[in-house]
Amino acid sequence: MQPIQQEERLDQLIQILQEQVGDMRFAPARTLAEKKDCFRALMNVWKGKSLPDIYFQLQDAYLQEELKHRPVQKAEDLKHLQKNISVWQGDITLLQVDAIVNAANKSLLGCLVPLHMCIDNAIHSYAGLQLRIKCREIIMKQGHEEETGQAKITPAYNLPCTYVIHTVGPIVGQRLTKRDEDLLCSCYRSCMQSAAEKGLKSIAFCCISTGVFHFPNERAGELAVQTVKACQKEFAPDMHVVFNVFKDLDLAIYTKLLQDRNC
């Protein structure tokens, strides 16, 4: 059972965000589960107005308490299928690594669809609204949307990892092109470079572009493994790389690739 204090925090957080967002689609929330969904949905649609300090105090206390009851997975406990490379099936927001990779959109602001099940939505929801604020600052400073194949690193705030590396993968059209492949490789390389420049020792990659961006799963896995191993050899020999998968299909693909020593 969740402590009453958590539900009181939720009530206050929902009230603050509803006043900010002005969107009553998610009310009334009566049960604890409804309140959790309401809070997450309001976070998802929040567009970046200023928030009172009390909001962040309540939000961080709430998210950190929730994290205590989630099954966090430490990177050092994962089996290595090849030297410094692991595969783990599960929720990337539960990985305790130096950095996780977010398959971001060009705005870097996170998914704005309430309760959407994409990785971008999950990462921003569990990190807290500081992540959206930080990403907005990055976009405003550079003066344009994020380019495909590049990477930006931010703090992870209330996630169990230390950093989030945001990268925009290629969107595949009617057929896969060499340009698509080059851009996907650039995503992995840019993320590895960002991690290395920060002196990070572990990074977890999601399956970039294989969801709604329609990159074929098997070819994406081949390019991911090849690029990561090349980066390890070139400039990150001691970096532990975790390929985080959600689907059984991707688990089979990465396991097979990494069991092949010639890959």
C-alpha positions in Angstrom: 0.0 0.0 0.0 1.3 3.4 -0.9 1.8 5.8 2.1 -0.8 8.4 2.6 1.9 11.1 2.2 2.4 10.0 -1.4 -1.3 10.5 -2.2 -1.3 13.9 -0.6 1.7 14.8 -2.7 -0.2 13.6 -5.8 -3.2 15.7 -4.9 -1.1 18.8 -4.6 0.9 18.1 -7.8 -2.3 17.5 -9.8 -3.8 20.8 -8.5 -0.7 22.8 -9.4 -0.4 21.3 -12.9 -4.1 21.6 -13.6 -3.9 25.3 -12.8 -0.9 25.6 -15.1 -2.2 23.5 -18.0 -5.9 24.5 -17.8 -6.9 21.1 -19.1 -9.6 19.2 -17.2 -9.6 16.1 -19.5 -7.9 14.1 -16.8 -10.2 15.0 -13.9 -11.8 13.9 -11.7 -9.2 11.4 -10.4 -10.5 9.4 -7.5 -8.5 6.2 -7.0 -4.7 6.2 -6.4 -4.2 4.6 -9.8 -6.3 7.3 -11.5 -4.4 10.0 -9.7 -1.1 8.6 -10.9 -2.3 8.5 -14.5 -3.7 12.0 -14.1 -0.4 13.4 -12.8 1.6 11.7 -15.6 -0.8 12.9 -18.3 -0.6 16.5 -17.0 3.2 16.3 -17.0 3.1 15.0 -20.6 1.0 18.0 -21.8 2.8 20.7 -19.7 4.3 23.2 -22.2 6.9 24.9 -20.1 5.4 27.7 -18.1 7.1 28.6 -14.9 6.3 26.5 -11.9 6.5 27.4 -8.2 9.4 25.9 -6.2 7.0 23.9 -4.1 6.1 21.9 -7.3 9.6 20.6 -7.7 10.0 19.8 -4.0 6.8 17.8 -4.1 7.5 16.2 -7.5 11.0 15.1 -6.6 9.9 13.7 -3.2 7.1 11.8 -5.0 9.2 10.4 -7.8 12.1 9.4 -5.4 9.6 7.6 -3.1 8.1 5.8 -6.1 11.6 4.8 -7.3 12.2 3.0 -4.0 9.4 0.6 -4.8 10.6 -0.1 -8.4 12.9 -3.0 -9.3 16.1 -1.1 -10.3 18.7 -3.1 -12.2 22.4 -2.3 -11.7 24.5 -2.5 -14.8 27.4 -4.2 -13.0 25.1 -7.2 -12.3 24.4 -7.9 -15.9 26.0 -10.8 -17.8 28.5 -9.8 -20.6 27.8 -11.6 -23.8 30.9 -10.1 -25.2 33.6 -8.0 -23.5 31.9 -5.0 -22.0 28.6 -5.6 -23.8 25.4 -6.9 -22.3 21.8 -7.3 -23.4 18.9 -6.6 -20.9 15.2 -6.9 -21.6 13.1 -4.5 -19.5 12.2 -0.9 -18.8 15.2 1.3 -19.5 14.0 3.8 -16.8 14.9 1.1 -14.2 18.6 0.8 -15.3 21.2 2.1 -12.9 23.9 3.0 -15.4 25.9 6.2 -16.0 23.7 7.1 -18.9 20.6 5.8 -20.8 19.8 6.8 -24.3 16.5 8.4 -25.2 15.0 8.0 -28.7 13.9 11.6 -28.8 12.0 13.7 -31.2 13.5 16.8 -32.9 12.1 19.2 -30.3 13.8 17.2 -27.5 10.9 18.1 -25.3 9.6 14.6 -24.7 6.4 13.0 -25.9 3.4 15.4 -25.5 0.8 12.6 -26.0 -0.8 11.9 -22.5 0.2 8.4 -21.2 1.8 7.4 -24.5 3.8 4.2 -24.1 6.9 5.3 -26.0 10.3 5.5 -24.4 10.5 9.3 -24.7 7.3 9.6 -22.7 8.5 7.2 -20.0 11.9 8.8 -19.5 10.5 12.3 -19.2 7.8 11.2 -16.9 10.1 9.4 -14.4 12.8 12.1 -14.6 10.5 15.0 -13.8 9.7 18.2 -15.6 13.3 19.5 -15.0 14.2 17.4 -17.9 11.8 19.1 -20.3 13.0 22.5 -19.0 16.7 21.5 -19.6 16.0 20.2 -23.1 14.1 23.4 -24.0 17.1 25.4 -22.9 19.4 23.3 -25.2 17.1 23.9 -28.2 16.7 27.6 -27.5 20.5 28.0 -27.1 21.3 26.2 -30.4 18.4 28.1 -32.2 17.0 25.1 -34.1 15.5 21.7 -33.6 17.8 18.8 -33.0 19.4 17.2 -36.1 19.0 13.5 -36.8 22.0 11.5 -35.8 23.3 13.9 -33.2 23.2 13.6 -29.4 22.7 15.9 -26.4 23.4 14.9 -22.8 21.5 16.1 -19.8 21.2 15.2 -16.1 18.8 12.4 -15.4 17.1 14.1 -12.4 14.9 11.5 -10.7 15.9 8.5 -12.7 18.2 5.9 -11.3 20.8 6.6 -13.9 23.1 9.7 -13.8 22.6 11.1 -17.3 20.2 10.9 -20.3 21.6 11.1 -23.8 19.0 12.2 -26.3 19.3 11.3 -30.0 17.0 11.6 -32.9 16.9 8.6 -35.1 16.1 8.4 -38.8 12.5 7.9 -40.0 12.4 5.2 -42.7 10.1 5.8 -45.6 8.9 3.2 -48.1 12.3 1.5 -48.2 15.5 1.6 -46.2 18.3 3.7 -47.7 22.0 4.0 -47.2 21.3 7.5 -45.8 19.0 5.9 -43.1 21.8 3.5 -42.2 24.4 6.2 -42.0 22.2 8.3 -39.7 21.4 5.4 -37.4 25.1 4.7 -37.1 25.7 8.4 -36.4 23.2 8.2 -33.5 25.1 5.4 -31.8 28.5 7.0 -32.4 27.3 10.5 -31.2 26.0 8.9 -28.0 29.2 7.0 -27.4 31.2 10.2 -27.9 29.0 12.2 -25.6 29.5 9.5 -22.9 33.2 9.3 -23.4 33.6 13.0 -23.2 31.9 13.0 -19.8 34.2 10.1 -18.7 31.2 7.7 -18.3 31.8 4.0 -17.8 28.4 2.6 -18.7 25.7 3.4 -21.2 22.4 1.7 -22.1 21.0 2.0 -25.6 17.4 1.5 -26.5 16.5 0.2 -30.0 16.7 3.5 -31.8 14.3 4.1 -34.7 12.8 0.6 -34.7 9.4 1.6 -33.4 7.2 4.1 -35.1 10.2 5.3 -37.1 10.1 1.9 -39.0 13.8 1.0 -39.1 14.0 -2.8 -39.7 14.8 -4.5 -36.4 17.4 -6.9 -37.6 19.4 -4.4 -39.7 19.2 -1.9 -36.8 20.7 -4.4 -34.5 23.5 -5.2 -36.9 24.4 -1.6 -37.3 24.1 -0.9 -33.6 26.5 -3.7 -32.6 29.0 -2.9 -35.3 29.1 0.8 -34.5 29.3 0.3 -30.7 32.2 -2.2 -31.1 34.0 0.2 -33.4 33.6 3.0 -30.9 34.8 0.8 -28.0 37.9 -0.1 -30.1 38.6 3.5 -31.1 38.0 5.6 -28.0 35.9 3.7 -25.3 37.6 0.4 -24.6 36.4 0.2 -20.9 32.9 1.5 -21.5 30.2 -1.1 -20.6 27.4 -1.0 -23.2 24.0 -2.4 -22.5 21.6 -3.0 -25.3 18.2 -2.5 -23.7 15.4 -4.3 -25.5 11.7 -4.5 -24.8 10.4 -6.9 -27.5 11.3 -10.6 -27.6 12.2 -10.1 -31.2 14.9 -7.7 -30.3 16.2 -9.8 -27.5 16.6 -12.7 -30.0 18.3 -10.4 -32.5 20.9 -9.0 -30.1 21.6 -12.3 -28.4 22.3 -14.0 -31.7 24.5 -11.1 -32.9 26.6 -11.0 -29.7 26.9 -14.8 -29.6 28.5 -14.6 -33.1 32.1 -13.6 -32.3 32.6 -12.5 -35.9 29.9 -9.8 -35.7 
